[in-house]
Amino acid sequence: MKNYLLLALGMAISSFAFAQTDTLQKVDAATRNSAAQQQKPYVIMISIDGFRYDYATLHHADHLKELGEKGVHAESMIPSYPSLTFPNHYTLVTGLYPAHHGLVQNYFYDRNFKSFYSYKSKTATEGKWYGGTPIWLVAERQKMLSASFYWVGSEADIQGQYPTYYYKYNEKIGIHDRIQTVVNWLKQPEDRRPHLITFYFPEVDHQGHKYGPDAPETDKAVHFIDSAIYELTKAVKATGLNVNYVVVSDHGMTKIDREQSPITPAIALDTNKFIRADEGVLTHLYAKKTEYIEVAYAEIKAEAKDYKVYLRDELPAQWHYSTKDDRYNRIGDIVLVPNWPESFNSQHRKLDPGAHGYDPYAVKDMHAIFYAWGPNFKKGLTVPTFQNVDIFPMVAQLLGLTYTEKIDGTKELAEKVLVKK
């Protein structure tokens, strides 16, 4: 209860001041909702980074559970491989597997650009790295305004366009101000009011990595998000609009073996032969010459312990992550995958106790959440586990948006959860 009261008090104190001083928001002043789109539903799509499928029960996120039980919730949602943040956030809004939209890892090498993409660098804001068409661009092109308070790709000029309202990523903006911004968007005149809002929470993932999925710190982060969503729904309700909510996560979290980590083979560290993109739970090796591949593969395979070694065309079919799926030529010639619950540690430092990125078909801890409620969702429905590529077509159908681009998701989820008109 303390968290809820503090959030409410903080909002009351800071909302007016922030509304008057918000200079961080990027706004396209020229766009307008068409008359037809002004009649469409409203959707706030929320991502809670690293919120494992069972966290709501494990850590007593009572508000989220209650809201989901009144609407729709899934037993779990299967992230795409690799179960990492940037690949899956972009999958959620494009309906494409990571190898099909191009973000094959949080950190990877592009052979054509001859440079690295990193979620921590300016490359995250460069549209050239992002394939597919995210849901906010689908909306904007059909004269429906969108807004984003953080989402992977939302601050990049994808195909030369942004959401009408968006922010560059900055965790210093407090939750009260983020909630007030959503309210301010929804109080805009109808022709300037976004019908699609994406909203991102990083806190649970941060604590899950640093302390582990079962830690008190992670529990506290879950309670913080639970109270924030509760306050958001109350603040939005006060606008008088009947809004739909879709709450998802990008992946889960697992406790890893910190005492035993696979040794990265020496040839993989040879910068004369390979360019390496290593995230601990997944390592890509890009050969500087093709003749290095077979020799290195045989050598690594012979000494591999506690990890699997794949050539690019040998990766498991269910991952949609092999040569035939690699539309942007970004998967390594050799890929090293540690066995769960282990992780590579080429830096030789103490590993964080929590991690993700593992095969979601083999490790249930990687599974994510799906909760949805509002006027366009069925009531009191639980759906079986499904793949996260189905989120994009569901949101598009809810908003009455059309798309012609071929995607990997299906309309199966939409048919189960949405109220038929």
Sequence and secondary structure as in RCSB ss.txt:
>XXXX:A:sequence
MKNYLLLALGMAISSFAFAQTDTLQKVDAATRNSAAQQQKPYVIMISIDGFRYDYATLHHADHLKELGEKGVHAE
SMIPSYPSLTFPNHYTLVTGLYPAHHGLVQNYFYDRNFKSFYSYKSKTATEGKWYGGTPIWLVAERQKMLSASFY
WVGSEADIQGQYPTYYYKYNEKIGIHDRIQTVVNWLKQPEDRRPHLITFYFPEVDHQGHKYGPDAPETDKAVHFI
DSAIYELTKAVKATGLNVNYVVVSDHGMTKIDREQSPITPAIALDTNKFIRADEGVLTHLYAKKTEYIEVAYAEI
KAEAKDYKVYLRDELPAQWHYSTKDDRYNRIGDIVLVPNWPESFNSQHRKLDPGAHGYDPYAVKDMHAIFYAWGP
NFKKGLTVPTFQNVDIFPMVAQLLGLTYTEKIDGTKELAEKVLVKK
>XXXX:A:secstr
 HHHHHHHHHHHHHHHHHHHH  SEEE TT    TTGGGS  EEEEEETT  TTHHHHTT HHHHHHHHHSEEES
 EE  SS  HHHHHHHHHH   HHHHS  SSEEEETTTTEEEETTSGGGG GGG  S  HHHHHHHTT  EEEES
 TTTTS BTTB  SEEE   TTS HHHHHHHHHHHHTS GGG  SEEEEEE HHHHHHHHH TTSHHHHHHHHHH
HHHHHHHHHHHHTTT   EEEEE S   EE  SS      GGGG TTTEEEEE SS EEEEESSTHHHHHHHHHH
HHH  SEEEEEGGGS GGGT SGGG TTS S SEEEEE TT    TT S   SEE  S TTT GGG B EEEEST
TB SSEEE  EEGGGHHHHHHHHHT    S  S  SHHHHHHB   
